[in-house]
Amino acid sequence: MTPGAARGTRAAYLGPEGTFTHQAALEWARRHTSPLDAEGEVTVEPLDTVKDVHDVVAAGAADVGVVAIESSVEGYVVPSLDALLSSADVVAVDEVALDVSFDAFVRPGHGELTEVSAHPHGLAQCAGFVTSTGLVTAPASSNAAACRDAGPGTIALGPTICGELYGLDTYAKAVEDFRGGRTRFLVLTRRGEAEAHLARTRAAGATAWKTMVAITPSVTGPGVLARITAAFGDRGVNMSSLITRPLKAQESKYVFVVTFDEAPWDHGAREVLSDLLAAGDSLKTLGLFPAGAGFRSLDGVLDPDHVPVGSVSAKDSGPARDRGLLW
């Protein structure tokens, strides 16, 4: 069971139509629209930038916003993360995860092909295909924008939906380097509305949660990161992600963005957060969402094919191990 949306919910997303974010917004709308309640329908609206999405949510011009936050191939989406860090009144209350695959499109009757266009993350995820074409790259603001604006000499990379949406022919299908890629999208709202969203989610039966929190140490130096990570381990709270972002105009000073597998009201999480506050750290909750909406559950076993090339392990010995560790 999924929670219903508030009546007449407006959802903004990073456009144009046909982006993966558009698909994520439609998926969230599908989950939260009741067929028995026409007034509870969710309408989606494309905007030009991630900042625009944050701004309309903060201003109350949209009830929620949908932005990409992490790709299982390319990692965190920095503009989305930085916008969330700098938004005083916007917080994530849900997430959507989608399988991501790229098709290559061309204009019907195209001329000589001269370039491959996509969002920089899309170009990176399809690097093998791009290299095989021998063409130059043309970064676009989004994959859908690359398809929408494709000229007669362009190969555009994007979701399958873009072919029909923008009148393109399919040049090649599934051109990404890694099959099975997933992207997480956050659903944003104003902090003052977060309690109502979370209450609907809890009423729908959610019991497992993920929290994203920004931790800014008041004092930096040796052992700061070790102290922060130890706070989670000492309280038995699983830290599933840790990344750093520089504090603006503060050389060698960082904010640590941690995602952990509890809600802030759970006993272990409250103890961790209290420990960090007592140590003088500044805390900001960036998001709280049901755990079931994220990546597939992990089985604890790492696929060796996805370890960075050139890694060595305990089973390696002799010259191979020495070269890998630069001994």
C-alpha positions in Angstrom: 0.0 0.0 0.0 1.3 3.5 -0.8 0.2 6.8 0.8 -2.2 9.0 -1.1 -1.1 12.5 -2.1 -2.6 15.6 -0.8 -5.4 17.0 -2.9 -4.4 18.5 -6.2 -0.6 17.9 -5.7 1.7 19.7 -8.0 5.0 18.1 -8.7 7.9 19.9 -10.4 10.8 18.1 -12.0 13.9 18.7 -14.0 12.7 18.8 -17.6 12.1 18.7 -20.4 9.6 15.9 -21.0 11.3 12.6 -21.6 14.0 12.8 -19.0 14.6 10.0 -16.5 13.5 12.5 -13.9 10.2 12.9 -15.8 9.8 9.1 -15.6 10.5 9.2 -11.8 8.0 12.0 -11.3 5.4 10.0 -13.2 6.2 6.9 -11.2 5.8 8.9 -7.9 2.5 10.3 -9.2 1.3 6.9 -10.1 2.0 5.6 -6.6 0.3 8.5 -4.9 -2.8 9.0 -7.0 -5.9 7.1 -6.0 -8.2 6.0 -8.9 -11.1 6.7 -6.5 -10.1 10.3 -5.7 -9.9 12.6 -8.8 -9.1 15.6 -6.5 -6.0 13.8 -5.2 -4.5 13.6 -8.7 -0.8 14.5 -9.1 0.1 16.8 -12.0 3.8 17.1 -13.1 5.5 20.1 -14.5 8.9 20.4 -16.2 11.4 23.1 -15.2 14.8 24.1 -16.6 17.2 23.6 -13.7 17.6 21.8 -10.4 17.7 25.2 -8.8 14.3 26.1 -10.4 12.8 22.9 -8.8 14.1 23.8 -5.4 13.0 27.4 -5.7 9.4 26.6 -6.7 9.1 24.1 -3.8 10.6 26.6 -1.3 8.2 29.3 -2.6 5.2 27.0 -2.4 4.5 27.2 -6.1 4.8 23.4 -6.3 3.9 20.9 -3.5 6.8 18.6 -4.3 9.9 18.5 -6.5 11.7 15.6 -8.1 15.5 15.6 -8.7 18.1 12.9 -9.4 20.4 12.4 -6.5 22.6 9.3 -7.2 23.5 7.0 -10.1 24.8 3.6 -9.4 27.3 4.2 -12.3 28.3 7.8 -11.9 27.7 8.4 -8.2 26.0 11.4 -6.6 24.5 14.2 -8.7 26.4 17.2 -7.3 24.1 20.0 -8.3 21.2 18.2 -6.6 23.2 17.6 -3.5 24.5 21.1 -3.3 21.1 22.6 -3.9 19.7 20.5 -1.0 22.6 21.6 1.3 22.0 25.3 0.5 18.2 25.1 0.7 17.0 26.4 4.1 13.4 25.3 3.7 13.5 22.2 1.5 13.9 18.6 2.6 13.5 15.2 0.9 10.5 13.0 2.1 10.5 10.2 -0.4 12.6 8.6 -3.1 12.1 6.8 -6.4 14.6 4.4 -8.0 14.6 3.6 -11.7 16.4 1.1 -13.9 18.3 3.3 -16.4 19.1 2.4 -20.0 20.1 4.6 -22.9 19.0 4.3 -26.5 20.8 6.2 -29.4 18.5 8.3 -31.6 18.9 10.2 -34.9 16.7 12.4 -37.0 14.8 10.7 -39.8 16.8 11.3 -43.0 19.7 12.6 -41.1 22.8 13.9 -42.8 26.4 13.0 -42.0 26.7 12.3 -38.3 29.2 14.5 -36.5 28.5 14.5 -32.8 27.0 12.5 -29.9 24.9 14.5 -27.4 23.6 13.8 -23.9 23.8 15.0 -20.4 27.4 14.7 -19.1 26.3 11.7 -16.9 24.7 10.1 -19.9 27.9 10.5 -22.0 29.9 9.0 -19.2 27.6 6.0 -18.8 27.8 5.4 -22.6 31.5 6.0 -23.0 32.2 2.8 -24.9 29.5 3.5 -27.5 30.6 7.2 -27.8 34.2 6.1 -28.4 33.1 3.5 -31.0 31.4 6.2 -33.1 34.6 8.3 -33.4 32.4 11.5 -33.1 32.9 14.5 -30.8 30.7 14.9 -27.8 28.2 17.7 -27.2 27.1 17.9 -23.6 23.4 18.9 -23.0 21.5 20.1 -20.0 19.6 16.8 -20.0 19.3 13.6 -22.0 15.8 14.6 -23.1 17.0 18.1 -24.2 19.7 16.4 -26.3 17.0 14.4 -28.0 14.6 17.3 -28.4 17.3 19.6 -29.8 19.1 16.9 -32.0 20.1 18.2 -35.4 20.6 16.3 -38.6 24.2 15.4 -37.7 23.5 14.4 -34.1 23.3 11.1 -32.3 21.3 11.8 -29.2 21.3 9.5 -26.1 18.3 9.2 -23.9 15.4 7.1 -22.5 13.4 5.0 -24.9 10.4 7.3 -24.4 12.3 10.1 -26.2 12.1 8.4 -29.6 8.4 8.7 -30.0 8.2 11.9 -28.0 10.6 13.8 -30.3 10.0 12.0 -33.6 13.4 10.3 -33.7 14.6 7.0 -35.2 16.4 4.5 -33.1 20.0 4.2 -34.1 21.0 1.6 -31.5 19.4 0.3 -28.3 20.8 -0.1 -24.8 24.2 1.5 -25.5 25.2 2.0 -21.8 28.5 0.5 -20.6 27.0 -1.2 -17.6 23.7 -3.1 -17.7 21.5 -2.9 -14.6 22.3 0.7 -13.7 19.9 2.4 -11.3 19.3 6.1 -10.5 17.8 7.4 -7.2 15.5 10.4 -7.3 14.5 12.4 -4.3 11.0 13.9 -3.7 11.3 17.3 -2.1 8.9 19.4 -0.1 9.0 22.3 2.3 10.1 21.5 5.9 6.8 22.8 7.2 5.0 20.2 5.1 7.4 17.3 5.8 5.5 16.0 8.9 2.3 15.6 6.9 4.0 13.7 4.1 5.8 11.4 6.6 2.6 10.8 8.5 0.9 9.6 5.3 3.8 7.3 4.6 3.8 5.9 8.1 0.0 5.4 8.0 0.5 3.4 4.7 2.7 1.0 6.7 6.3 2.1 6.3 8.5 0.8 9.1 12.0 0.9 7.7 13.6 4.3 7.0 16.7 6.0 5.6 17.9 9.4 6.8 20.3 11.7 5.0 22.0 14.2 7.3 24.7 16.9 6.8 27.3 16.9 9.5 29.6 20.0 9.8 32.4 19.7 12.4 33.1 22.8 14.4 36.8 21.8 14.7 38.8 20.1 12.0 41.9 18.1 12.2 43.2 14.6 12.5 40.6 12.1 13.6 37.5 14.2 12.9 36.1 11.8 10.3 37.0 8.8 12.4 35.1 10.3 15.4 32.0 10.8 13.2 32.0 7.3 11.7 32.7 5.8 15.1 29.6 7.5 16.6 27.5 5.4 14.2 29.4 2.2 14.8 29.3 2.6 18.6 25.5 3.0 18.6 25.0 0.1 16.1 23.5 2.4 13.4 24.4 1.3 9.8 25.9 4.1 7.7 25.1 3.2 4.1 26.7 6.2 2.4 29.3 8.9 3.2 30.4 11.7 0.9 32.1 15.0 1.4 31.4 18.5 0.0 33.5 21.5 0.5 32.2 24.4 2.6 31.8 27.3 0.2 34.9 29.6 0.3 36.4 27.6 3.2 39.6 26.0 2.2 40.1 22.5 3.5 36.8 22.5 5.4 34.1 20.1 4.5 30.5 19.0 5.3 30.0 15.3 5.5 26.7 14.0 4.1 25.8 10.7 5.7 22.9 8.4 4.9 22.0 5.9 7.6 19.4 3.1 7.9 17.2 4.4 10.7 14.7 7.2 11.3 15.8 10.1 13.5 13.2 9.1 16.1 14.7 5.6 16.4 16.6 5.0 19.6 20.0 4.4 18.0 19.8 7.3 15.7 18.7 9.7 18.5 21.8 8.6 20.4 24.1 9.2 17.5 22.7 12.6 16.7 22.9 13.5 20.4 26.6 12.4 20.5 27.4 14.5 17.4 25.7 17.6 18.9 27.5 17.1 22.1 30.8 17.0 20.2 30.0 20.5 18.8 29.0 19.4 15.3 26.3 21.2 13.3 23.5 18.9 12.0 21.0 19.3 9.2 18.5 16.6 8.1 18.4 16.7 4.3 16.0 13.8 3.9 14.0 11.1 5.5 12.3 8.5 3.3 11.1 4.9 3.4 13.9 2.4 2.8 11.9 0.2 0.5 11.9 2.8 -2.2 15.6 2.7 -2.8 18.1 0.4 -4.5 17.6 -3.4 -4.5 18.4 -5.0 -1.2 22.0 -6.0 -0.8 23.1 -9.6 -0.2 26.4 -8.7 1.4 28.4 -10.2 -1.5 30.4 -8.0 -3.8 30.5 -8.9 -7.5 34.3 -9.1 -8.3 33.6 -7.8 -11.8 32.6 -4.4 -10.3 35.7 -3.9 -8.2 38.0 -1.1 -9.6 40.3 -2.6 -12.2 43.7 -3.3 -10.8 42.5 -4.0 -7.2 44.3 -6.7 -5.2 43.0 -8.8 -2.3 44.2 -11.3 0.3 44.2 -14.1 -2.3 46.8 -12.2 -4.4 50.5 -12.6 -3.7 53.9 -11.9 -5.2 54.4 -9.3 -8.0 50.7 -8.8 -8.7 50.0 -7.7 -5.1 53.2 -5.7 -4.9 52.3 -3.8 -8.1 48.8 -3.1 -6.9 49.9 -1.7 -3.6 52.9 0.1 -5.0 55.2 -1.8 -2.6 
